[in-house]
Amino acid sequence: MLNAQRCSSNIRTRGPIAVGRQTEITEMIEGSCLCGNVRYELRGPPQSMYYCHCSMCRKATGSSFATNMLVKESDLVIIVGAHLLKAFQSSPGENRYFCSECGSPIYSKARDRENVVSIRCGTLNGDPGIRPTEHIYVASKAPWFEIRDRLPQHLGEPEL
């Protein structure tokens, strides 16, 4: 049975991203929350980007799905407002970090995903140079949303 309540705790990088869907990263990636009191930099290249349709991501973003990007934990640097980040344990071993002032979700960290964090792409200030490569947890997607692209769709988490 699929665990539609839990998102991305077992997603790991699966090697290089599909060629042709990416642009070259020439500068540091920056991001911030809605109020601007939390700002961060990604000092290394993102590993992958995906659309998540699990109910946890839908509720955390208030949208039909979340666009997430995996990066090395050591590449995420909170440059302003680290003291404003609060964590919510959404499932055992997984915390979602958000700005305590405006509520913007910034990233999540799962115990099962060592040295990797999942950035909420809606907080990016520019183009990260990669594009989503798949949809996950489509078995629990919002019933009013129809996926119209040709990216692979996985009922739960993709096989590694």
N, C-alpha and C positions, 0 to 999 in steps of 0.2 A: 504494500500500500504506500502511496506517495505521501510524504509529509509536506503538505501544501502550506503549512503554517511557518515553515522555516526556510529561510532564503540564504543561499550562497555560503553556508558554513563549510561545505566540502568542496566548493569550487576552487580549483587550483589552476595555475597557469598551465597551458598545454603546449608550450613552445611558441614559435613565432606566430604572429597574427597573419591572416591571409594577405598576401601581397596584392597590391592594386587597390586595396580599400583604405590604405594609410597615406598620410602625408609625412614628410620628414619633419622631425621635431628639431627646431633650431634654437629655441629658447625655453627658459623655465616656465612651467605651467603655474598659474596663480588662480586662487579661488577665494571666495568669501561667502559669508552668510548674508541674509537679506538686509540686516541693519548695518553691516560692515564692521561690526565690533569683533568678529572672528575672521582672521585672514590667514591663509596658508599658502605654501609653495610646495610644488612637487619637483624635487631636484633630481629626478631620474625619469626614464621613460615609463609610461604606463604599460602594463603587461597585456591587458585585454579589456574590452568593453562589451557589455551585454545588456539586454532588456530583461528585467525580472518582473514577472506577473504574480508572484506569490502574494497572499493576502497581507502578510507583514509589511512588505515593501509598499503595497498599495495604501495601506493605512498610514504608514510612516510618512509618505509623500503627499497623501491626499489626492492621488491621481490614479489613472487607470493602470499604470505600471511605473517602474523606476528604471532609469538608465544609470548603470553603475560601471565603475572602472576599477580594476585591480591594480594596485601599485605596491612596491616594497614599502614596508612600514618605515624603514629608515629613510626613505625618500620623502615622506610626508613631514613637513616642518611647519608647525603653527607659529607664525611670526607675530601675531597680535591676538590677544584675547584668549589664550589658553585657559585662563582662570574662569572664563565664561562657558567653557564646554562642560556639559553634563552628560552622564551616561544613563541609558535605560537598558536593562537586561531584557531583551525581547524573547530570548529562548536560552536554555541552559548553555553557558559558555559563549554567548554572543552578546556584545554590547553595541548599541547604536549611540553615537555621540552627536549632540545637537547644541546649538547656541541657546543658552538659557535666557537670553534677552528676546530674540525674535522667533525662536523655535525651528530655525532652518536645520534640517538634517545635514551633517557634514560628512561623516564616514562611519563605518562599522568595523569591528574587530572581533573575530571568532577564534576561540581557543584551537579549533581544528585546522585553522588556516594560519600556520606559523609564519611570522615575518611578513604577512601580507595584510593590507587593509583594503576595504571597498569604499571608494570615494563616490559620493552622490554627484553625478555629473551636472545636475542643475545648479551646483554652486561654482562651477568653473567660470572664470572670467574671460576665457578665450578658447580657441580651438586646440584640443589636446593632441591633434595629429593622428588619431586613430578613430575608427568607426565601430559601432556595434557589429558583432559577428554572429549573434544568436539570440533567441528568445528562450528563457527558462521558466519553468513552472506554469506552462500554458494550461495545464489541467485546472488551475485555480484562477485563471484570468477573469477580468471583469466581463460579465455577460454582454454588456453593451459595446465592448470594444472588439473590432474585427482586425486581425493582423493581415495586412495587405502586401507586405514585402515578401521577398523570397529567401529570407534568412532561415537557417535551420531552427526548428521548433522542438523543444524537449518538454515532455509532460512534467518532469521534475528537474533534478539536476542532471546535467549531461554526464555520460560515462567518460572517465578519464582515459 
